[in-house]
Amino acid sequence: MKLTVDLSLLQQAVITMGAEKITYEPTTSLIPTKKIDRDLFDGLEVNFKDIEFDTGLASYKGRQVLLYIKDHSYNNKIYSVLDDGSKGNKYHVADCSKLDEMRRKGRFERYVVTNKLDGIFAVSGNDKHKDILIEGESKLSVCQYCLESINYNKFTSIPRGIVRRTFVQNFELADFFETYSSFFKFMPKGIADSSASYYSNDWKLISNKVRTKFNFQCQQCGLDLNNYKRLLHVHHINAVKSDNSSVNLTPLCCDCHRKQPDHKHIFINHEDTQLISTLRRAQGLNVRKSWLDVYKLADPGMHGVIDVLEKYHLSLPEISYIVKNNKKESEVTLELAWPFKKVAIAIDKPQAIAATKQGWKVYSMRHALSQIDELAQRVR
């Protein structure tokens, strides 16, 4: 049944109050939570062979995960683990030498994979003396070999001993998952559930006014996002989400926003990360004068590789370089590239394959780090 409603009086009241008409643009793109995401949040027992490491990071059905062995029955270890999680099995976030060792030994235990972000894991173990199963939760520690394999936060440069142990103690999974968010299509449930709850009820209106005031330009990198308004966020400078005073709010593109300290709730997919880089290049903002510029412009997931490249004193790579086909149409984008050498490092596997077909040598993050000598030889 068609309804006819006269809203003229309401419209007149709006005009009388002097209210401004705004066009709402979503500032983040949230992907609905599916059953697999709920299962991963709770922890899912899988075969080791079903876990993928194409990029170097642990992945299960296209989702970033960590994996660990739940059982702590050996020597009644479960009791000490419940008391102090650092004594338990380490959890893995990347393909590392320890996992490779287990492969070679044929030890394919049942692992639990999860994308829960608080670092608290369900553990269990048999008390052989009492013949009972003991279960509980404990805060386990991340595997240092994993952090080395991807050079997370320049981990390979951190001195061994107490400094590294302190780093591990302060390791935050939310920070880790945020760093590599563009490597994966799906957002962890823990991030999806928490991101919207911080803001005031009128945040959409406030955000739009701030972005309009600054003509939809990022106040850090200068990117003009008038045609892509959803990619412009509003940043709380003092990190207090309830403080919406004008001096505390500034518009930042989603890439600059996620690189601010303690911004664990921001998830940016690969397509948007590449779009930001493409727009910067088109607007003349993709200027590289030093390795610091490369850090600022590149995808955060490339920072571990960039740190190693800098130590090898290689020439500065192009950021998000576009490889065109013979018809001069945009085809693929490569995160780091040396065009004259036709060498690159890419996140997206299909794009890497497409560039390879055009004569490029393309490394994944994983292979760039493990084959750095070969890569450096090609670039020099």
ABEGO torsion letter per residue (X at the ends): XBBBBBAAAAAAAAAAAGBBBBBBBBABBBBBBBAAAAAAAAEBBBBAAABBAAAGBBBBGGBBBBBBBABAABGGAAAAAAABAAABBBBBABBBAAAAAAAAAGBBBBBBBBABAAGBBBBBBBBAAAGBBBBEBBBBBBBAAAAAAAGBGGAAABBBEAAAAAAAAABBAAAAAAAAAAABABBBAAAAAAAAAABBAAAAAAAAAAAAAAGGBBAAAGBBAAABAAABBBBBAAGBAABABAAABBBBBAAAAAABBGBAABBBBAAAAAAAAAAAAAAGABBBABAAAAAAABBAAAAAAAAAAAAAGBBBBBBGBBBBBAAGBBABBBABBBAAAGBBBBABAAAAAAAAAAGBBBBBAAAAAAAAAAAAAAAX
